Amino acid sequence: MKQFNYPKVSEWKDLCERPLQNQENLESQIKEVFFEVKNNGDKALKFFTAKFDKVSLQILKVSENEIIEAENLVSNELKSAIKLASENIRTFHGSQQEEKNIIETTEGVFCWRENRAIENIGIYIPGGTAPLFSTVLMLGIPATIAGCKNISLCSPPDKNGKINPAILFTANLIGIKNIYKIGGSQAIAALTFGTETISKVDKIFGPGNQYVTTAKQLALNYNVAIDIPAGPSEVLVIADEMSIPSFVAADLLSQAEHGIDSQAILLSNSDKIIKEINIEIEKQLSDLPRKEIAEIALQNSKSILLSSIDEAIEFSNFYAPEHLILAIENAENFTNKITNAGSVFLGNYSPESAGDYASGTNHTLPTNGFAKNYSGVSLDSFVKKITFQNVTKTGIKNLGKTIELMAEAEELVAHKNAISIRLKSLEKASTGSA
């Protein structure tokens, strides 16, 4: 990690730059995939699966027998861990349910809001060297709590035509039945348009590589919503003299091992702590199975010495990290100063890994600075909020003149007439006129 000491505020923008992704010809390639899937359905999916995943599939949907087989391949210890994480995630997201609250804004005018589930949900789960079965919990559980009727899950097959057994076990555990052996941008295209096997969805969730990310952005052009703009994963750690260097190093490396384009940022008011953390990083790095990936990611990472923890918080808000760890004394006292972050971890014993797996919060979070204007996935991500109003006779009398004046000022006469005709009707009724 390259170190920067006491940078000027004018230099912060450059320090906050994320690793550049190679977008050359990417969108045109994905548009071709979309075109083929839209026009040729399952045939196109099988073609792209053979081309990109090197496996020939006759049936795209995972069978009941495959789910049973997968369950037998997952250890009892891992099953228990997944079940405990599931309970915590369900508890936290269940607490986000809202009760209907009717408000009388003016005498006789009643307004309220109700949630309705998004009916058709698509979930994308990456496979490969890091099969993210934890993301099945993070997306599937709030979808089921919200009451989404149709949940389709896509994940790429291995060279034997199988989906990782932990992904299948987890999906079955939380009640997802429509699971498909499709990966990459072709999976996003299938969820966008629908095919003979896979139903079209209304909103797509889930992480993925740059092909999946770009495909999700393209899906927006076809009236399909997505969870949040996604990019490479990132963490920012603020550490002071009370931090434990080995803990902080482990947190930074846990981010760096995600991928070569991941980014880890260390901020501190102590040069001594920065040096101790960097020594720990070198020690721990040598033992990682994904050492080569982490090493490249660390080349995109930075340690920055600042004058105070308050300045570090200010820098963090400017960077807007996906994950923010406050490894500082009295971390709870700084929460009201945090304005831009996906998820925050307080103190020496709150690693990012807790939120990634089992504490209960969601790990699907905004990256690439989008924490300035997006929230992480929650129960709200799976519902629409519909407003209602009930204006009584008393209410229209009390509010009518206000609406007439405003409509007239905007020169929308029909809007005004919609009120006037009602007021005149009530006036006639009260006077007994014909």
N, C-alpha and C positions, 0 to 999 in steps of 0.2 A: 504494500500500500504506500503510495507516495504521500509524503507529509507536507502540509502547508501551514505556515505559522502566521497568525494574526492577519489574515487577509482583510483588505478594505471591503466595505459594503459594495463598492462598485465592481469588485471581483467575484462576488457571490454568484452572479448569473452563470459565469463560465464554470465555476466549481460545481454548479448544480446540473450541468449537462449530463444526460444519460448516454450510455454507449449507443452509437449509431447502428441501426440495423440496415442490412443491404436489401433495399426495396426494388432493386432493378428487375424489371420485367415480372415482378411478383403479381401485381394486380391483373396484368393481362393473362397470365397463366391461370389464375383463379377464375377469371371471367370465362375462360374456355371450359373449365371444369363445371361451372354453373350452367353454361349453355348445354353441355352434354347431359348433365343430370336432369335438367328441366325437360329436355326433349326425349331422352332415352331411359330415364328412370333406373330401375334395377340393373338393366344391362350395362349402363354407364358405371354404376357403383361397382359392379363385379370387375369391369375393365380396369378401373382406377385402383381397386384393391390389389389386383394382380400386378399392376404396374408399380405401385408405390410400396405395398406391403409384401410383395413377392409370395402371395398365396392365392390359390384359386378356390373360390367359394361357390357352392351351389345354393346354399340357404343362408340368408343374411341374419335372420333372427335367431337368438340364442334359445335353445330348446330347454324343456324342463329337465331332461336327463343331463344336460351340460351343467345346469345349476346344481343338481344333486351331486354330480361328480366334483364340481368345484368346492362344494361344502366339505367334502371328504378330504380335500387336499389342503384345507386351511387348518392350522394347528388349533387345538383347544385354547391355548394361551392367547393367540391372536384373536380368536373369536370373542373371548372374554374382554379383551382390550377394546375391540370394536364396539361391543355392546355397552361398555361403560361410557365410552366417548359418545355413543349414540344417545344415551340417557341424558348426559350433560348438555349436549347440543339441543336436544328436544326441550329440556327444561328452560334453557335460556331463550330459545326462539318462541316457545309457547307463551312466555311472559310478555311477548310483544303484541299479543292479540288485544284488539281494542273493543270497548263496549260502545254501543250507540249512545250518543249524548245529544238530546234535542235541546236547542237553544232558542229562546224567544227573543229575537233581536229587536223587535218593536212589538207593542201589544197587538196580538193577533197574527204575528208573522213568526212561523216556526221553521228553523233550519237545522239540518243535521247531515251527517256523513256516514255511509256504510261501505264496508269492504266487500268486494266480490273477487273471487279467485280468478286468475288468468287460467282459462280452461285447458289450453294445450301448451305444454312445456317441453322443451328439448334440453337435454343435459349432455355436454361433451366431457368425456373423461380421458385424458391422455394415457397411453400405455407405455411401451418401451422400457427404458432402464429405470424409470421412476413411475410405476403405475399408481396413480393418485386415488386409491380407494377412499382416502379420507375426504376427498372432494365429493364423493357420492353422498356421504353423510351431510356435508355442508350445504349441498344443494337439494338433495332429495328430501331431507327432513323438513325444512321450512315449506317446501312445495306440498308435502302431504298435510302439514298442519294448516296451510292456507286453504286446502281443499281443491287443489288443481285436479281436474278430472282425468286428464290423459298426460302421462309422463313418459317420454321416450328417451332412452339413454343410448348414446353411441360411444363406442370405444374401439380402437384399432385392434385387429387380431394379430397374434404372433405368426410365425412361419408355419405353425401347425394348425392355423385356423382357429385358435382358441383365444379367449379373453382371459386376462389374469384372474385366477380363482378368487383372490381377495376382493376384486371389484365385483364379481358375480355374487359372492356371499353377502357383501355389504348391500348391494342393490336389492337382493331378495329379502334381506333382513328388514329393510324399511318399506318393503311393499312395492318396489318397482318391477313390473313384469315385462314391459316392452323394452328389451335390450337387444342392440344390433351390433354386429361385428363390422363396423365401418369407422374409419378414422380420417384424419386430415380434412382438407377443404371440401372433399366430396361428402363427408358426413354433414357438414354445415349446409351444403347445397341440398342434401336430401331432406333435412329438417326445414329448410326454407321453402322448398317447392312441394315436397311430398313425392313418393314414388308408389309403385304397386305394393310394396311391403311396408314402407315407413310413412307415417302420417305427417302432413304439414303441421307445423307448430306456430304459436303466436309469439313466443319469446324463447331465445336461446341463451343458455347459461354455460359457463365452464371455461377453464384455461386451455392453453394450447400453444403451439409454436407460432412462428410468424405467419405461416400459411393459414392456420386456424383463425388467428387474430384478424388477419386481413379479410378472410372469408366472412367472419362475423360482421365486420364493418360493411361489407358488400351486401349482406342480408338486409341491412337497414333500407336499401333501395327497393326492396320488395315487400315493404310493410311488415317486416318481422323485427321485433324489438330484440335488444341484447341486454345483458346484465350491466356491464360497465366496460369502458375502453380498457383494454389490457395490453400490457407490455411485459418486458422482463421483470422478474421479481427483485425486490430491493428492501434493505433495512438501513435504518439510521440509528446509531447508538450514541447516547450522551452519557459520558462517564466522568466521574470526579474521583477524588482521593478515597472515597468510601466504596468505590466499585471493587470487584474482585477480578483482576486481569484475566485469569483463566476462564471465568464465566463469560466475560465480554468477548474474548477471542473465539470461544465456542459458538457464541451467537453470530458473530460476523462470518465464521466459516459455514455455519448452517445455511446461511443465505448464499454464500459463494458457491456451494456445491450444487445449487439448483441448475445453473447453466452458465456457459461462458459469457453470456451477456447480462448476467445478474450483477447487482452493484451493492457494495457494503460501504457505508460512510460512518466514520468514527469522529465524534466531536468531543473535545475535552478542554478544561481550563488548566490542565496539568500536563506538561511535557513529559514528566516522569511516568505518569500513568500511560500515556500513549506509547512510550518506549517499552514498558513492561507488557502491554497488550500485544505489541508487535512481536516481541520475543515469544510470547505464548502462542501466537498464530503460527510461527515457524515450527514450534514444537508439535502442535496438534496436527498441522497440515500433513506432516510426513506419514501419519497413521491413517489418513482418509483413503478409502477405496476410490473415491472420485477426486483424488488429489489433482490430476491434470486439469479437470474442469475448474476446480476452485482456484488453481494458480492463475489461470487465464482471467477469471472473474476478478481476482484481486488486482490485476493490472488496470482494471477499470475503476478501482475503488480508491478511497482517499481517507487519510486521517488529517484532521484540521484542528489546530490549536487556536483557541479563542480566549478572550480576556475573562469571561465569566460564564456561569451556567445560564444566566438570563440571555446573554448574547447567543449562546448555543441554541436555546429555545427559539430565538428570533430567526437564526439561520435555518433551523429545522422547519419552521413554518414557511419559510421561503422555498425550501426544497420540496415540502409536502410529501413525506415518505409514505410508502405502503405500510411498513411496519416501523414503529418508533419505540425504542427501549430507553427508559430513563434509569440508568444504573447509577443513581445519585442519592445523596442523603435527603431524607424527607421528600421522596419523589411525589407523594400525594399532594404536596403543597404547590406543585407546579402545574397541575392538570388544568386549572382555569386559564393558563397562559397558552395552552396548545390550541391552535385554530385550524391547522391543516395536517391531518394524519389519517391513515386508513384504520389502524388499530394500534393501541398504546399499551405497553407492558411496563409495569411500575416496580422498581426495586430489583435487588440482586437475584431474587428467586422467582422472577416472572419472565422466563425465556420465551422467545417467539414460538418455539416448538410447542408450548402449551396451547397457544391459540391455533396453531396449525392443526392440532390433532384433537384435543380432548377437554380443554377448559370449558367450552360451551359457546364461545364467540365464533363468528364466521371467519374463515380464512380467505374468502373470495373478496379481494380488496382492490381499490383503485391504485394503479401504478403510474409511473411516468409523469408525476405532477398532477394527476387528475384528482388527488385527494383535496385539491383546492375547490373542486366543484362537484365531486361525486362522493357518495357514501359507499361503504362496503355492502355486500349482499345481506339482506335481513328478511324477515317475514314480509315486510312492505314490498320487497322486490317481486313477490309472487301474487300480489293483489292489485286491483284497481280500486280507487276510492271514488265513489259516486256520491255527489251531493243531492240532497232532497230539500224541497221547501213546500210548506203548506201555508198558503195565505188565506186567512179567513175573511169573512165580510168586514169584521172589525179591522183586520190588518190592512185590507185594501183601502179602507177609508183613511187610516192613519198614514199610510205610505204613498197613496195615490198621487197627491199633489207634488210630492218630491220627484216621483218618476216622470210625471207629465212635464215638469219644468226642465228636467235634465234631457229628456228625449227631444223636447222642442228646441233646446239650445244646440243639440247635435243635428237638428233639421231632419230627424227621423220621425215623420208624422205618423206613420203606421204604428210605431212603438207607442207614441202618445195616445193614439186612438184605442189601443188595446186596453189602456187604463181608463180612458174617458168613458168608453161605452159601458164599462162595469160600474163606474161611479154614478153615471146617469141612471142605470138600471136600479141601483140601490136607492137612489134619491126618489125615483118614482114609487118604488115599493114602500118607502117610509111615509110618503105623502098620500099614498092610495091612488095615485094617478094611473090612468089607463095606459 
